[in-house]
């Protein structure tokens, strides 16, 4: 398990065999067949990460996280992707001991972003890929825009620690990082000692996870040694669940 850097594998094969697939930007666009025009269209959405409101639900007392959250349903037979009415994000405490067990309402993804072709094409293409690994009639998808900053000295991408999300598949895509060090992503076999560690640096690097088979976390970030002001780490996290949205 976890030979992600040795023998080249397709994303479908890696997810099936190892429970994870790490794609560089070229591999991501090729695997999802997004086309040459997709990258500049996606880059036009990146400034929306500068407009994320603070996360008001951090139970560790921190102020290092900003985010937006919206939900979508993808019907595999018809190929449609529809945004749902705005809803809370909820996880059981079994999966998130720190922030589970209560409804967290976040500001929605900006309408111009959530309806942009670059956004919907990415989400739908990932859903089609996951349906090749695990057949599903529909995916219930949650999209989270995150910015973790070092304005307070330390930013914690996963304050809950190593965890699963209680879904079928998870995507962590790097949007950008500036003026920070650390932020090592760690993925471990949920039922054994094996794991991998790496730092996602390049925008459009994407980590795809089978949530039933692995647990994951990202270590704290600190200001880079040559950084005088606050730095940040921006990601898009997508979760895909066949059995409906998690709710109380």
Buried (B, 14 or more C-beta within 10 A) or exposed (E): BBEBEEEEBEBBEBBBEBBBBBBEBEBBBEBBEBEEEBBEBBEEBBEBBEEBEBBEBBEEEBEBBBBBBBBBBBEBEEEEBEBEEEBBBBBEEEBBEBBBEEEBEBBBBBEEBBEBEBBBBBBBBBBBBBBEBBEBEBBBBBBBBBBBBBEEEBBBBBBBEBBBBBBBBBBBBBBBBEBBBBBBBBBBBBEEEEBBEBBBEEBBBBBBBBBBBBBBBBBBBBBBEEBEEBBBBBBBBBBBBBEEBBEE
